[in-house]
Amino acid sequence: MTIKAIQVQRDLEGYWTHPDFPDLGENATWDEFKAHFTAQGLSLDVVWFENDAPEALVDAFFEDGETNIASWEPSKPMDEAFLLSIHDTEEGPLCLWAVPMEQNSGSSGIQAASKAAETPD
């Protein structure tokens, strides 16, 4: 099944995962996720909360233990991208976008600037 853009309904805390997001198991690697989406003609773009959200919201999350990130509107890498997930990781929240590969050649580079060396394992 090819994953498609759908209406996003974030929960009260601001998190959301596409209902067709693949369950590749908790031991799946970043390369396995990329391969899954590449087979569907999509690339993945990661936007990290700590690099994208307003400073006050980042401070509340990391310093005060506030888990509500509902006011964060993750930067969209390009108009054709669609949301796959906003979820928490050991490194903090991230937003995962799907970008149609034929549109990705002009990507703005948000993925590279967002935590270049880290991947959401």
C-alpha positions as CSV (number, residue, x, y, z in Angstrom):
1,M,0.0,0.0,0.0
2,T,1.3,3.4,-0.9
3,I,1.1,6.0,1.8
4,K,-0.7,9.2,0.9
5,A,-1.3,12.6,2.4
6,I,-4.4,12.7,4.7
7,Q,-6.0,15.2,7.1
8,V,-3.9,15.6,10.2
9,Q,-5.6,15.5,13.6
10,R,-2.9,16.0,16.2
11,D,-3.8,14.9,19.8
12,L,-4.1,17.3,22.7
13,E,-0.4,17.2,23.3
14,G,0.4,17.9,19.7
15,Y,1.5,14.4,18.5
16,W,0.3,12.5,15.5
17,T,1.3,9.5,13.4
18,H,-0.2,8.7,10.0
19,P,-2.4,5.6,10.3
20,D,-0.6,3.9,7.4
21,F,2.8,4.5,8.9
22,P,4.6,1.2,8.6
23,D,5.3,-0.9,11.6
24,L,8.7,-2.2,10.8
25,G,9.4,-3.3,14.4
26,E,11.2,-1.5,17.1
27,N,14.5,-2.8,15.9
28,A,14.1,-1.3,12.4
29,T,17.0,0.8,11.3
30,W,16.8,4.2,9.7
31,D,18.0,2.7,6.4
32,E,15.1,0.2,6.5
33,F,12.6,3.1,6.9
34,K,14.2,5.0,4.1
35,A,14.2,1.9,1.8
36,H,10.5,1.4,2.6
37,F,9.6,4.9,1.6
38,T,12.0,5.0,-1.4
39,A,10.1,2.0,-2.8
40,Q,7.0,4.2,-2.7
41,G,8.7,7.1,-4.5
42,L,9.1,9.1,-1.3
43,S,12.1,10.5,0.5
44,L,12.0,11.4,4.2
45,D,12.8,14.8,5.7
46,V,13.3,15.2,9.5
47,V,12.6,18.4,11.3
48,W,13.8,18.4,14.9
49,F,11.7,20.2,17.5
50,E,14.7,21.7,19.3
51,N,15.9,23.3,16.1
52,D,12.6,24.4,14.7
53,A,10.2,25.3,17.6
54,P,10.1,28.7,19.4
55,E,12.8,28.9,22.1
56,A,10.3,29.3,24.9
57,L,8.5,26.1,23.9
58,V,11.9,24.2,23.6
59,D,12.9,25.5,27.0
60,A,9.6,24.4,28.5
61,F,10.0,20.9,27.0
62,F,13.6,20.3,27.9
63,E,14.0,22.3,31.1
64,D,10.6,22.2,32.7
65,G,9.4,18.8,31.6
66,E,6.4,20.2,29.7
67,T,5.3,17.5,27.1
68,N,2.7,19.5,25.3
69,I,4.1,20.6,21.9
70,A,0.7,21.4,20.3
71,S,1.7,25.0,19.5
72,W,4.7,23.8,17.4
73,E,4.0,24.1,13.7
74,P,6.9,22.1,12.1
75,S,8.6,23.7,9.1
76,K,7.5,22.1,5.9
77,P,10.4,21.3,3.6
78,M,8.4,22.0,0.4
79,D,4.8,22.4,-0.6
80,E,4.5,18.8,-1.9
81,A,5.6,17.3,1.4
82,F,3.1,15.6,3.7
83,L,3.2,14.7,7.3
84,L,4.0,11.2,8.4
85,S,4.5,11.7,12.2
86,I,5.2,14.1,15.0
87,H,6.5,12.0,17.9
88,D,9.0,12.0,20.7
89,T,12.3,10.2,20.7
90,E,15.2,9.9,23.1
91,E,16.6,13.1,21.6
92,G,13.3,14.9,21.8
93,P,10.3,15.4,19.5
94,L,10.7,15.4,15.7
95,C,8.5,15.8,12.7
96,L,8.9,13.3,9.8
97,W,7.8,14.5,6.4
98,A,7.3,12.4,3.2
99,V,8.5,14.2,0.1
100,P,7.6,12.9,-3.4
101,M,11.0,12.0,-5.0
102,E,10.3,13.8,-8.2
103,Q,9.9,17.0,-6.1
104,N,12.8,16.3,-3.8
105,S,15.6,17.5,-6.2
106,G,15.0,21.1,-5.1
107,S,14.7,20.4,-1.4
108,S,15.5,23.3,0.9
109,G,18.0,21.3,2.9
110,I,16.0,21.3,6.2
111,Q,16.9,17.7,6.8
112,A,20.6,18.4,6.6
113,A,20.3,21.5,8.8
114,S,18.1,19.9,11.3
115,K,20.6,17.6,13.0
116,A,22.7,16.4,10.2
117,A,24.5,13.6,11.9
118,E,21.5,12.2,13.8
119,T,18.7,10.0,12.7
120,P,15.5,9.0,14.5
121,D,16.4,5.4,15.5
